[in-house]
Amino acid sequence: MGNMSIIAWIVLGGVAGWIASIFAGVGKKMGCLLNIFAGIAGAIVGGALFRYFGRSGVTGFDWWSLLVASVGALVILLALKLIGLLLKRD
């Protein structure tokens, strides 16, 4: 995780955030910067979740890390979407 450059984090985060935004149904509402932020935050959340279940987290610039970051970003986006839906009902 520590051996990835900032460029690799931006690229991985952007792709992971974009994939998660499509699955969460918010793809048209998010821009490039939000995708990057969601993907990088997703790598942290996904890494924690995957380690909790006995798997490895982000391992570098590879397919596994993209999966971990995408799952984590999806969890974040769905939680934010749920909170947003709950707030709209009030």
NORZI-V224023 format. One record per residue. SS is DSSP state (H for helix, E for strand, - for the rest). PSI is psi in degrees with one decimal (999 if undefined). Layout:
SS,PSI  SS,PSI
//
This chain:
-,-41.5  -,-14.7  -,1.9  -,140.0  -,166.4  H,-34.4  H,-42.3  H,-40.8  H,-41.0  H,-45.2  H,-49.6  H,-44.7  H,-42.0  H,-44.9  H,-43.8  H,-43.1  H,-38.9  H,-45.5  H,-46.6  H,-38.2  H,-33.1  H,-47.5  H,-31.5  H,-10.1  -,23.6  -,17.7  H,-37.6  H,-16.6  H,-13.1  -,140.6  -,-174.5  H,-45.3  H,-39.4  H,-35.1  H,-43.3  H,-47.4  H,-46.6  H,-39.1  H,-41.3  H,-44.1  H,-37.3  H,-33.4  H,-37.3  H,-49.7  H,-46.7  H,-40.3  H,-42.8  H,-43.6  H,-46.6  H,-39.8  H,-35.9  H,-37.0  -,15.3  -,11.8  -,171.7  -,154.1  -,-139.2  -,124.6  -,-9.1  -,-161.5  -,82.3  -,177.6  H,-37.9  H,-45.3  H,-35.9  H,-41.2  H,-47.3  H,-48.1  H,-38.5  H,-42.9  H,-44.9  H,-42.4  H,-37.4  H,-41.7  H,-46.1  H,-48.1  H,-39.7  H,-38.1  H,-43.8  H,-37.7  H,-42.8  H,-44.8  H,-41.6  H,-40.1  H,-38.5  H,-38.0  H,-32.2  H,-25.1  H,-23.6  -,999
//
